[in-house]
Amino acid sequence: MRVLAVDDDKASIKALQGFLSSLMPDAECFYYDEPLSALAKARDTEIDIAFLDVKMPELSGLDLAQYLVELNPFVNLIFFSEHTEYAYDAMKLHASGFLKKPGSESDIKNELDSLRFPSSMKRYKRVFAQTFGDFELFVDGKPVEFKYKKTKEIVAILINNKGAQTTNGEIISSLWEDDGDPEKKLSYLRNLRQDLQNTLSGLKLDGIILKQRGSMAIAKDKIECDLFDWLEKKNDSKYRYAGDYMNQYSWSEYYLAQLDEISYSLEDEE
C-alpha cells in the first residue's frame, strides 16, 4: 500500500506522519509540503491513498486530486483540512473521506477502515502488455490504437528494456535498421512521440511513460506484463514463455537466446 500525504503546513504533516506510522507500519508513505513535488512523485509511483490539504500554494488539493485520479482512477482521496466549506467540492471528486484538522488517530483509522477502494478489492492494473507471441498493448481489456504503427513499436522497445531509460538514438536504431537521413528520422521520431503522448493522455495514462531529456522509459509498476511477471516470479508466474517473443519485430530476435536460457533453467528447477 502506497500512501501520499501533502500539506504545506509542516506541523500538520508531522502529526499525520505519526498517525500513519502507528496505523500503517507496513505501508510505503511519502510526505510532501509542496504539491508540485508530490505530483512528480505520483507520476512515477502508483498511489493507493492520498491525504491532501485543500488550500495550498501553487496547486490546490482539489486540483492535485484531479491529477491523481487521472494517473490512477482507483486512488483513495482523503482530504485533511480545516476548510470544511470545500467538502462538497471534494465529494464531487468521489473522495473517500474528508477530515477536519487537527484530527486524531481514531479519525484517521475510521477513514482507513472505510476506503472507497480498499486493498482487498483493488482492481487489476488498467494496462496489460503482451510480449509472448505478438506484441500487443491493452488498456481496460481493449487493444490500444495508435495513429502510427511505429508508435506501438516504441512501447514494445521500452518494455523490452524493462524500465531502463532508452535514448532517442537507441529507439531510432531499432525502428530503422537501415542507414538514411538521421535528421529525417529524428523528425519522424518527434511525431511518433507526440502520437504516443496524445494517445496515452486520451486514455488518462500520462504516468505510464517516464520522460527525460532525450530518452524515455516505461513505468514498470503501473502496468501488468507477461514478461515482467515471468522474470520476477519464475515458475510461480501465471505466464509461460514458449519461444515466441514480440514476433512482429525483427530486433526482438536478439533477445530470444537470453529468454531461452532462462526458460531452460526454470525447467531444470521443476
Secondary structure, 3 states (H helix, E strand, C coil): CEEEEECCCHHHHHHHHHHHHHHCCCCEEEEECCHHHHHHHHHHCCCCEEEECCCCCCCCHHHHHHHHHHHCCCCEEEEEECCHHHHHHHHHCCCCEEEECCCCHHHHHHHHHCCCCCHHHCCCCCEEEECECCCEEEECCEECCCCCHHHHHHHHHHHHCCCCCEEHHHHHHHHCCCCCCHHHHHHHHHHHHHHHHHHHHHCCCHHHEEEECCEEEECHHHCEEHHHHHHHHHHHCCCCCCCCECCCCHHHHHHHHHHHHHHHHHHHHC
